[in-house]
Amino acid sequence: MRRKSCPRPILGYTDTETVKLDLDNMPFKRVKYWASRISSWFRLRGFIVLKSSNNRYHVVFDRTVSWSMNVKIMGWACLLTKHKGLTGWFILQCIKQGSTLRVSPKREKPAPRVVYRYGMQGEQVRDFLNYRKLLRSILSRI
């Protein structure tokens, strides 16, 4: 009898001090534009863009901020981009009082991969990538 494999859990990175955005159904050029504008306006030092699937991107900014500043930045991004998907994601983050981005594979979608880097990445971006690396190594052993 063949053993059924257990589905892998969908894992995310949640915290309160890293500014993150989930930009679904947005062209890569616009993602870079908004990430650059937000990074510059709020002096977030730098960022990475991860592609989670076709026209679906995550942005992780480098500078550590308080939760209230994080909410301010995410809200500002929602207002200016007028992006309904980002606004829905933002509301969920406010409800749970922490922001989360997926770092593992999800059904037929692979794990998000870094497609663009800008500026400094020695603080929150480094922590995010280290966490992602740790989870990947754990999942590869399962």
Phi and psi in degrees as GROMACS dihedral restraints (atoms count N, CA, C in turn):
[ dihedral_restraints ]
;  ai    aj    ak    al  type     phi  dphi    fc
    3     4     5     6     1   -82.9    20    10
    4     5     6     7     1   134.9    20    10
    6     7     8     9     1   -77.2    20    10
    7     8     9    10     1   136.1    20    10
    9    10    11    12     1   -82.1    20    10
   10    11    12    13     1   135.0    20    10
   12    13    14    15     1   -85.6    20    10
   13    14    15    16     1   145.0    20    10
   15    16    17    18     1   -76.4    20    10
   16    17    18    19     1   139.3    20    10
   18    19    20    21     1   -66.4    20    10
   19    20    21    22     1   142.4    20    10
   21    22    23    24     1   -72.1    20    10
   22    23    24    25     1   140.6    20    10
   24    25    26    27     1   -70.1    20    10
   25    26    27    28     1   150.8    20    10
   27    28    29    30     1   -87.4    20    10
   28    29    30    31     1   116.9    20    10
   30    31    32    33     1  -108.3    20    10
   31    32    33    34     1   144.7    20    10
   33    34    35    36     1  -131.3    20    10
   34    35    36    37     1   170.9    20    10
   36    37    38    39     1  -112.4    20    10
   37    38    39    40     1   113.2    20    10
   39    40    41    42     1  -117.2    20    10
   40    41    42    43     1   133.2    20    10
   42    43    44    45     1  -160.5    20    10
   43    44    45    46     1  -179.7    20    10
   45    46    47    48     1  -111.1    20    10
   46    47    48    49     1   -16.1    20    10
   48    49    50    51     1  -104.8    20    10
   49    50    51    52     1     3.7    20    10
   51    52    53    54     1  -108.7    20    10
   52    53    54    55     1   124.1    20    10
   54    55    56    57     1   -77.0    20    10
   55    56    57    58     1   122.5    20    10
   57    58    59    60     1  -132.8    20    10
   58    59    60    61     1   149.1    20    10
   60    61    62    63     1  -133.6    20    10
   61    62    63    64     1   143.4    20    10
   63    64    65    66     1  -113.2    20    10
   64    65    66    67     1   103.3    20    10
   66    67    68    69     1  -109.4    20    10
   67    68    69    70     1    90.7    20    10
   69    70    71    72     1   -91.8    20    10
   70    71    72    73     1   149.8    20    10
   72    73    74    75     1    54.6    20    10
   73    74    75    76     1    46.6    20    10
   75    76    77    78     1  -134.4    20    10
   76    77    78    79     1   132.1    20    10
   78    79    80    81     1   -62.6    20    10
   79    80    81    82     1   148.9    20    10
   81    82    83    84     1   -55.6    20    10
   82    83    84    85     1   -39.0    20    10
   84    85    86    87     1   -61.4    20    10
   85    86    87    88     1   -40.8    20    10
   87    88    89    90     1   -71.6    20    10
   88    89    90    91     1   -35.6    20    10
   90    91    92    93     1   -59.7    20    10
   91    92    93    94     1   -47.9    20    10
   93    94    95    96     1   -61.2    20    10
   94    95    96    97     1   -41.4    20    10
   96    97    98    99     1   -60.0    20    10
   97    98    99   100     1   -52.0    20    10
   99   100   101   102     1   -67.7    20    10
  100   101   102   103     1   -39.0    20    10
  102   103   104   105     1   -62.9    20    10
  103   104   105   106     1   -42.7    20    10
  105   106   107   108     1   -64.8    20    10
  106   107   108   109     1   -43.4    20    10
  108   109   110   111     1   -64.2    20    10
  109   110   111   112     1   -44.4    20    10
  111   112   113   114     1   -66.0    20    10
  112   113   114   115     1   -44.6    20    10
  114   115   116   117     1   -59.2    20    10
  115   116   117   118     1   -43.4    20    10
  117   118   119   120     1   -69.2    20    10
  118   119   120   121     1   -48.1    20    10
  120   121   122   123     1   -62.5    20    10
  121   122   123   124     1   -40.5    20    10
  123   124   125   126     1  -101.8    20    10
  124   125   126   127     1     8.8    20    10
  126   127   128   129     1    51.1    20    10
  127   128   129   130     1    55.8    20    10
  129   130   131   132     1   -89.7    20    10
  130   131   132   133     1     6.1    20    10
  132   133   134   135     1    74.0    20    10
  133   134   135   136     1   -34.4    20    10
  135   136   137   138     1   171.0    20    10
  136   137   138   139     1   179.7    20    10
  138   139   140   141     1  -165.0    20    10
  139   140   141   142     1   166.9    20    10
  141   142   143   144     1  -124.9    20    10
  142   143   144   145     1   151.3    20    10
  144   145   146   147     1  -115.0    20    10
  145   146   147   148     1   129.8    20    10
  147   148   149   150     1  -114.5    20    10
  148   149   150   151     1   138.4    20    10
  150   151   152   153     1   -97.0    20    10
  151   152   153   154     1   120.2    20    10
  153   154   155   156     1   -94.3    20    10
  154   155   156   157     1   -28.8    20    10
  156   157   158   159     1  -171.1    20    10
  157   158   159   160     1  -171.2    20    10
  159   160   161   162     1   -58.3    20    10
  160   161   162   163     1   121.5    20    10
  162   163   164   165     1    57.1    20    10
  163   164   165   166     1    29.0    20    10
  165   166   167   168     1  -129.5    20    10
  166   167   168   169     1   119.8    20    10
  168   169   170   171     1  -131.8    20    10
  169   170   171   172     1   152.9    20    10
  171   172   173   174     1  -119.0    20    10
  172   173   174   175     1   144.8    20    10
  174   175   176   177     1  -124.7    20    10
  175   176   177   178     1   132.9    20    10
  177   178   179   180     1  -123.2    20    10
  178   179   180   181     1   123.9    20    10
  180   181   182   183     1   -96.5    20    10
  181   182   183   184     1   158.1    20    10
  183   184   185   186     1   -87.8    20    10
  184   185   186   187     1   -37.6    20    10
  186   187   188   189     1   -76.4    20    10
  187   188   189   190     1   137.4    20    10
  189   190   191   192     1   -71.1    20    10
  190   191   192   193     1   134.4    20    10
  192   193   194   195     1  -134.5    20    10
  193   194   195   196     1   164.4    20    10
  195   196   197   198     1   -75.6    20    10
  196   197   198   199     1   163.7    20    10
  198   199   200   201     1   -61.6    20    10
  199   200   201   202     1   -39.2    20    10
  201   202   203   204     1   -65.6    20    10
  202   203   204   205     1   -38.3    20    10
  204   205   206   207     1   -68.7    20    10
  205   206   207   208     1   -37.8    20    10
  207   208   209   210     1   -59.4    20    10
  208   209   210   211     1   -47.5    20    10
  210   211   212   213     1   -62.0    20    10
  211   212   213   214     1   -41.4    20    10
  213   214   215   216     1   -60.0    20    10
  214   215   216   217     1   -45.5    20    10
  216   217   218   219     1   -67.4    20    10
  217   218   219   220     1   -45.6    20    10
  219   220   221   222     1   -62.9    20    10
  220   221   222   223     1   -41.1    20    10
  222   223   224   225     1   -63.9    20    10
  223   224   225   226     1   -41.6    20    10
  225   226   227   228     1   -59.9    20    10
  226   227   228   229     1   -43.9    20    10
  228   229   230   231     1   -62.4    20    10
  229   230   231   232     1   -41.3    20    10
  231   232   233   234     1   -63.3    20    10
  232   233   234   235     1   -44.7    20    10
  234   235   236   237     1   -63.7    20    10
  235   236   237   238     1   -45.8    20    10
  237   238   239   240     1   -74.1    20    10
  238   239   240   241     1   -39.1    20    10
  240   241   242   243     1   -78.8    20    10
  241   242   243   244     1   -23.5    20    10
  243   244   245   246     1    55.8    20    10
  244   245   246   247     1    33.7    20    10
  246   247   248   249     1   -91.6    20    10
  247   248   249   250     1   112.1    20    10
  249   250   251   252     1   -63.9    20    10
  250   251   252   253     1   -40.3    20    10
  252   253   254   255     1   -63.8    20    10
  253   254   255   256     1   -42.5    20    10
  255   256   257   258     1   -64.4    20    10
  256   257   258   259     1   -39.7    20    10
  258   259   260   261     1   -64.4    20    10
  259   260   261   262     1   -42.0    20    10
  261   262   263   264     1   -63.1    20    10
  262   263   264   265     1   -44.3    20    10
  264   265   266   267     1   -61.4    20    10
  265   266   267   268     1   -43.1    20    10
  267   268   269   270     1   -59.5    20    10
  268   269   270   271     1   -44.9    20    10
  270   271   272   273     1   -60.8    20    10
  271   272   273   274     1   -42.3    20    10
  273   274   275   276     1   -62.6    20    10
  274   275   276   277     1   -37.2    20    10
  276   277   278   279     1   -66.4    20    10
  277   278   279   280     1   -39.2    20    10
  279   280   281   282     1   -65.3    20    10
  280   281   282   283     1   -40.0    20    10
  282   283   284   285     1   -62.0    20    10
  283   284   285   286     1   -44.3    20    10
  285   286   287   288     1   -89.3    20    10
  286   287   288   289     1    -3.8    20    10
  288   289   290   291     1    58.4    20    10
  289   290   291   292     1    44.5    20    10
  291   292   293   294     1  -174.7    20    10
  292   293   294   295     1   146.7    20    10
  294   295   296   297     1  -102.5    20    10
  295   296   297   298     1   141.5    20    10
  297   298   299   300     1  -129.9    20    10
  298   299   300   301     1   138.2    20    10
  300   301   302   303     1  -128.4    20    10
  301   302   303   304     1   144.0    20    10
  303   304   305   306     1   -70.2    20    10
  304   305   306   307     1   137.1    20    10
  306   307   308   309     1  -121.0    20    10
  307   308   309   310     1    -7.5    20    10
  309   310   311   312     1  -112.9    20    10
  310   311   312   313     1   169.5    20    10
  312   313   314   315     1   -62.4    20    10
  313   314   315   316     1   154.8    20    10
  315   316   317   318     1  -137.5    20    10
  316   317   318   319     1   112.0    20    10
  318   319   320   321     1    49.3    20    10
  319   320   321   322     1  -118.2    20    10
  321   322   323   324     1   -85.5    20    10
  322   323   324   325     1    -4.6    20    10
  324   325   326   327     1   -86.8    20    10
  325   326   327   328     1   136.3    20    10
  327   328   329   330     1   -75.4    20    10
  328   329   330   331     1   171.5    20    10
  330   331   332   333     1   -63.5    20    10
  331   332   333   334     1   145.4    20    10
  333   334   335   336     1   -57.9    20    10
  334   335   336   337     1   143.3    20    10
  336   337   338   339     1  -123.2    20    10
  337   338   339   340     1   147.4    20    10
  339   340   341   342     1   -70.4    20    10
  340   341   342   343     1   126.7    20    10
  342   343   344   345     1  -119.9    20    10
  343   344   345   346     1   -10.6    20    10
  345   346   347   348     1  -158.5    20    10
  346   347   348   349     1   139.7    20    10
  348   349   350   351     1  -129.7    20    10
  349   350   351   352     1   142.1    20    10
  351   352   353   354     1  -144.3    20    10
  352   353   354   355     1   134.3    20    10
  354   355   356   357     1    69.8    20    10
  355   356   357   358     1  -153.3    20    10
  357   358   359   360     1   -77.9    20    10
  358   359   360   361     1   149.7    20    10
  360   361   362   363     1  -143.4    20    10
  361   362   363   364     1    33.0    20    10
  363   364   365   366     1   -97.8    20    10
  364   365   366   367     1     4.2    20    10
  366   367   368   369     1  -120.6    20    10
  367   368   369   370     1   -99.6    20    10
  369   370   371   372     1   -68.6    20    10
  370   371   372   373     1   -36.0    20    10
  372   373   374   375     1   -63.0    20    10
  373   374   375   376     1   -44.3    20    10
  375   376   377   378     1   -59.3    20    10
  376   377   378   379     1   -46.2    20    10
  378   379   380   381     1   -62.0    20    10
  379   380   381   382     1   -42.6    20    10
  381   382   383   384     1   -60.8    20    10
  382   383   384   385     1   -47.8    20    10
  384   385   386   387     1   -66.6    20    10
  385   386   387   388     1   -35.9    20    10
  387   388   389   390     1   -65.4    20    10
  388   389   390   391     1   -41.9    20    10
  390   391   392   393     1   -62.2    20    10
  391   392   393   394     1   -44.9    20    10
  393   394   395   396     1   -60.1    20    10
  394   395   396   397     1   -43.2    20    10
  396   397   398   399     1   -63.2    20    10
  397   398   399   400     1   -42.9    20    10
  399   400   401   402     1   -62.0    20    10
  400   401   402   403     1   -46.6    20    10
  402   403   404   405     1   -63.0    20    10
  403   404   405   406     1   -40.1    20    10
  405   406   407   408     1   -61.7    20    10
  406   407   408   409     1   -41.2    20    10
  408   409   410   411     1   -67.1    20    10
  409   410   411   412     1   -37.4    20    10
  411   412   413   414     1   -65.8    20    10
  412   413   414   415     1   -45.7    20    10
  414   415   416   417     1   -65.0    20    10
  415   416   417   418     1   -32.5    20    10
  417   418   419   420     1   -68.9    20    10
  418   419   420   421     1   -21.4    20    10
  420   421   422   423     1   -87.4    20    10
  421   422   423   424     1   -14.7    20    10
